[in-house]
């Protein structure tokens, strides 16, 4: 497993801020997942509080996913349900496939038809502190049954929880795109942390409450947390 270019750049930023522990943990997760999951395509670690995502992909040419390829209308998995389209543009379900748009089988087949090339199944595991979700580990594999029966084993190996594991929620490998925004967010973190400290002092609240105030201000203004933090610090000066 190796970082995608955007995550490699983010790792460089992390090291500037003394984030070696997180880098080591990401590497450990990749090695553990690769040992346990046959046909592992990729792994993404997402951290909730700071909105950071880091993505590793397989270096095995047999399973490696190419950059940002979406195969709309073409099932990328060899065992994905096929879909045909009539001249009028209406999808027809193959024999045995439920035609109910609310059925799980129909949803899965449609999701597979829009999956990232090479991704046939995914598993998302929450990382908890007490009952609070602080992050998620998202795994991507090239076969539809790669995670069958292994949720608890994987959760234990990755420091996550299997209690609310979700399968096939990100067949399009969206976390890979989210990882592209992480470097900029890391560069904003210093400014954000300064603003949080300022709000904490001015309002006499803890850092969590101060961060909530900053997030709320950013949302109301329709700007990023980094932009809101920079504006606040500029006014303070």
Secondary structure, DSSP 4 states (H G I P E B T S, - for coil): -EE-HHHHHHHHHHHHTT-HHHHHHHHHHHHHHHHHSTTEEEEEEEETTTTEEEEEE---TTTPPPTT-B-TTS--STTSPPEEE-TTS-EEEPTTS---TTSHHHHHHHHHHTPBTT--EEEEEEEEETTEEEEEEEEEESSTTTTTT-HHHHHHHHT-EEEEEEESS-TT-HHHHHHTTHHHHHHHHHHHHHHHHHHHHHHT--HHHHHHHHHHHHHHHT--HHHHHHHHHHHH-
